[in-house]
C-alpha cells in the first residue's frame, strides 16, 4: 500500500455521446475499508468533440 500515486495505464472506450463539450474524467481511489476519511478523487477536465 502506498500514499502516493502509482503508474498505470488504461484505455477508455465509449459510444459517441449525445452532446459535445466540456466533461470531467473522475478517478476515485479504491477504499475497501468504506471509511470516508480514506476516500479521495481527482478530476481531470476533458473536451468531447
N, CA, C and O atoms as a GROMACS GRO file, in nm:
protein
  196
    1UNK      N    1   0.085  -0.117   0.000
    1UNK     CA    2   0.000   0.000   0.000
    1UNK      C    3   0.090   0.123   0.000
    1UNK      O    4   0.196   0.123   0.062
    2UNK      N    5   0.047   0.226  -0.069
    2UNK     CA    6   0.124   0.349  -0.078
    2UNK      C    7   0.033   0.469  -0.065
    2UNK      O    8  -0.086   0.462  -0.097
    3UNK      N    9   0.088   0.579  -0.019
    3UNK     CA   10   0.009   0.702  -0.008
    3UNK      C   11   0.020   0.787  -0.134
    3UNK      O   12  -0.061   0.876  -0.156
    4UNK      N   13   0.121   0.758  -0.216
    4UNK     CA   14   0.143   0.837  -0.336
    4UNK      C   15   0.074   0.778  -0.457
    4UNK      O   16   0.009   0.674  -0.450
    5UNK      N   17   0.091   0.847  -0.569
    5UNK     CA   18   0.036   0.799  -0.695
    5UNK      C   19   0.120   0.682  -0.745
    5UNK      O   20   0.240   0.675  -0.718
    6UNK      N   21   0.058   0.591  -0.815
    6UNK     CA   22   0.129   0.480  -0.878
    6UNK      C   23   0.103   0.485  -1.028
    6UNK      O   24  -0.003   0.529  -1.073
    7UNK      N   25   0.200   0.440  -1.105
    7UNK     CA   26   0.186   0.442  -1.251
    7UNK      C   27   0.083   0.338  -1.295
    7UNK      O   28   0.078   0.227  -1.242
    8UNK      N   29   0.004   0.376  -1.392
    8UNK     CA   30  -0.090   0.283  -1.454
    8UNK      C   31  -0.126   0.336  -1.591
    8UNK      O   32  -0.103   0.454  -1.620
    9UNK      N   33  -0.181   0.252  -1.672
    9UNK     CA   34  -0.234   0.298  -1.799
    9UNK      C   35  -0.364   0.225  -1.825
    9UNK      O   36  -0.386   0.114  -1.776
   10UNK      N   37  -0.447   0.287  -1.903
   10UNK     CA   38  -0.575   0.226  -1.934
   10UNK      C   39  -0.629   0.284  -2.062
   10UNK      O   40  -0.576   0.381  -2.117
   11UNK      N   41  -0.734   0.224  -2.109
   11UNK     CA   42  -0.799   0.269  -2.232
   11UNK      C   43  -0.947   0.286  -2.202
   11UNK      O   44  -1.011   0.198  -2.145
   12UNK      N   45  -1.000   0.400  -2.242
   12UNK     CA   46  -1.142   0.427  -2.221
   12UNK      C   47  -1.210   0.423  -2.358
   12UNK      O   48  -1.172   0.496  -2.449
   13UNK      N   49  -1.307   0.338  -2.371
   13UNK     CA   50  -1.382   0.326  -2.496
   13UNK      C   51  -1.529   0.352  -2.466
   13UNK      O   52  -1.586   0.294  -2.372
   14UNK      N   53  -1.592   0.439  -2.544
   14UNK     CA   54  -1.733   0.466  -2.524
   14UNK      C   55  -1.798   0.500  -2.657
   14UNK      O   56  -1.730   0.538  -2.753
   15UNK      N   57  -1.927   0.486  -2.661
   15UNK     CA   58  -2.002   0.520  -2.781
   15UNK      C   59  -2.009   0.671  -2.795
   15UNK      O   60  -1.989   0.745  -2.699
   16UNK      N   61  -2.037   0.716  -2.915
   16UNK     CA   62  -2.046   0.858  -2.942
   16UNK      C   63  -2.150   0.920  -2.848
   16UNK      O   64  -2.264   0.874  -2.843
   17UNK      N   65  -2.110   1.024  -2.774
   17UNK     CA   66  -2.203   1.086  -2.680
   17UNK      C   67  -2.312   1.165  -2.750
   17UNK      O   68  -2.299   1.202  -2.867
   18UNK      N   69  -2.419   1.189  -2.679
   18UNK     CA   70  -2.531   1.267  -2.732
   18UNK      C   71  -2.491   1.413  -2.750
   18UNK      O   72  -2.537   1.479  -2.843
   19UNK      N   73  -2.406   1.464  -2.661
   19UNK     CA   74  -2.365   1.603  -2.670
   19UNK      C   75  -2.212   1.611  -2.670
   19UNK      O   76  -2.144   1.514  -2.637
   20UNK      N   77  -2.161   1.729  -2.707
   20UNK     CA   78  -2.018   1.752  -2.706
   20UNK      C   79  -1.987   1.869  -2.614
   20UNK      O   80  -2.077   1.944  -2.575
   21UNK      N   81  -1.862   1.885  -2.579
   21UNK     CA   82  -1.822   1.997  -2.496
   21UNK      C   83  -1.740   1.951  -2.376
   21UNK      O   84  -1.673   1.849  -2.380
   22UNK      N   85  -1.748   2.030  -2.270
   22UNK     CA   86  -1.669   2.003  -2.151
   22UNK      C   87  -1.724   1.883  -2.074
   22UNK      O   88  -1.845   1.864  -2.062
   23UNK      N   89  -1.631   1.804  -2.021
   23UNK     CA   90  -1.666   1.688  -1.938
   23UNK      C   91  -1.555   1.671  -1.834
   23UNK      O   92  -1.455   1.743  -1.837
   24UNK      N   93  -1.574   1.578  -1.744
   24UNK     CA   94  -1.474   1.551  -1.640
   24UNK      C   95  -1.451   1.401  -1.631
   24UNK      O   96  -1.546   1.323  -1.622
   25UNK      N   97  -1.324   1.362  -1.633
   25UNK     CA   98  -1.285   1.224  -1.606
   25UNK      C   99  -1.258   1.218  -1.456
   25UNK      O  100  -1.171   1.289  -1.405
   26UNK      N  101  -1.332   1.135  -1.386
   26UNK     CA  102  -1.322   1.126  -1.241
   26UNK      C  103  -1.254   0.996  -1.202
   26UNK      O  104  -1.306   0.888  -1.232
   27UNK      N  105  -1.139   1.005  -1.137
   27UNK     CA  106  -1.067   0.888  -1.087
   27UNK      C  107  -1.086   0.882  -0.937
   27UNK      O  108  -1.057   0.977  -0.865
   28UNK      N  109  -1.136   0.770  -0.890
   28UNK     CA  110  -1.167   0.754  -0.748
   28UNK      C  111  -1.075   0.650  -0.686
   28UNK      O  112  -1.057   0.541  -0.741
   29UNK      N  113  -1.017   0.684  -0.573
   29UNK     CA  114  -0.927   0.595  -0.501
   29UNK      C  115  -1.004   0.474  -0.450
   29UNK      O  116  -1.116   0.487  -0.400
   30UNK      N  117  -0.943   0.357  -0.462
   30UNK     CA  118  -1.001   0.236  -0.405
   30UNK      C  119  -1.004   0.250  -0.253
   30UNK      O  120  -0.904   0.289  -0.193
   31UNK      N  121  -1.116   0.218  -0.191
   31UNK     CA  122  -1.130   0.232  -0.047
   31UNK      C  123  -1.208   0.112   0.007
   31UNK      O  124  -1.326   0.122   0.038
   32UNK      N  125  -1.139  -0.002   0.018
   32UNK     CA  126  -1.210  -0.122   0.066
   32UNK      C  127  -1.259  -0.112   0.210
   32UNK      O  128  -1.345  -0.190   0.251
   33UNK      N  129  -1.204  -0.018   0.288
   33UNK     CA  130  -1.248  -0.005   0.427
   33UNK      C  131  -1.387   0.057   0.436
   33UNK      O  132  -1.461   0.031   0.531
   34UNK      N  133  -1.423   0.139   0.337
   34UNK     CA  134  -1.550   0.209   0.342
   34UNK      C  135  -1.548   0.330   0.434
   34UNK      O  136  -1.650   0.397   0.451
   35UNK      N  137  -1.433   0.358   0.494
   35UNK     CA  138  -1.422   0.472   0.586
   35UNK      C  139  -1.405   0.601   0.506
   35UNK      O  140  -1.313   0.611   0.424
   36UNK      N  141  -1.492   0.701   0.529
   36UNK     CA  142  -1.489   0.824   0.450
   36UNK      C  143  -1.356   0.898   0.455
   36UNK      O  144  -1.320   0.966   0.359
   37UNK      N  145  -1.282   0.886   0.563
   37UNK     CA  146  -1.154   0.958   0.572
   37UNK      C  147  -1.048   0.901   0.477
   37UNK      O  148  -0.943   0.962   0.458
   38UNK      N  149  -1.076   0.785   0.417
   38UNK     CA  150  -0.983   0.725   0.321
   38UNK      C  151  -1.028   0.747   0.177
   38UNK      O  152  -0.960   0.703   0.084
   39UNK      N  153  -1.140   0.814   0.156
   39UNK     CA  154  -1.187   0.846   0.021
   39UNK      C  155  -1.099   0.954  -0.041
   39UNK      O  156  -1.050   1.042   0.030
   40UNK      N  157  -1.078   0.947  -0.171
   40UNK     CA  158  -1.005   1.050  -0.242
   40UNK      C  159  -1.038   1.038  -0.390
   40UNK      O  160  -1.056   0.928  -0.441
   41UNK      N  161  -1.045   1.151  -0.458
   41UNK     CA  162  -1.071   1.153  -0.602
   41UNK      C  163  -0.986   1.260  -0.668
   41UNK      O  164  -0.936   1.352  -0.602
   42UNK      N  165  -0.969   1.247  -0.798
   42UNK     CA  166  -0.905   1.351  -0.877
   42UNK      C  167  -0.993   1.372  -1.000
   42UNK      O  168  -1.040   1.277  -1.062
   43UNK      N  169  -1.015   1.499  -1.034
   43UNK     CA  170  -1.098   1.534  -1.150
   43UNK      C  171  -1.006   1.586  -1.261
   43UNK      O  172  -0.925   1.676  -1.239
   44UNK      N  173  -1.020   1.529  -1.380
   44UNK     CA  174  -0.941   1.570  -1.495
   44UNK      C  175  -1.035   1.625  -1.602
   44UNK      O  176  -1.114   1.549  -1.658
   45UNK      N  177  -1.028   1.754  -1.630
   45UNK     CA  178  -1.117   1.809  -1.732
   45UNK      C  179  -1.080   1.759  -1.871
   45UNK      O  180  -0.962   1.749  -1.905
   46UNK      N  181  -1.182   1.726  -1.951
   46UNK     CA  182  -1.162   1.681  -2.089
   46UNK      C  183  -1.263   1.752  -2.178
   46UNK      O  184  -1.364   1.804  -2.131
   47UNK      N  185  -1.234   1.753  -2.305
   47UNK     CA  186  -1.325   1.809  -2.404
   47UNK      C  187  -1.368   1.698  -2.498
   47UNK      O  188  -1.284   1.629  -2.555
   48UNK      N  189  -1.499   1.679  -2.514
   48UNK     CA  190  -1.553   1.578  -2.605
   48UNK      C  191  -1.597   1.649  -2.732
   48UNK      O  192  -1.674   1.745  -2.729
   49UNK      N  193  -1.544   1.600  -2.844
   49UNK     CA  194  -1.582   1.661  -2.973
   49UNK      C  195  -1.600   1.558  -3.079
   49UNK      O  196  -1.632   1.591  -3.193
   0.00000   0.00000   0.00000
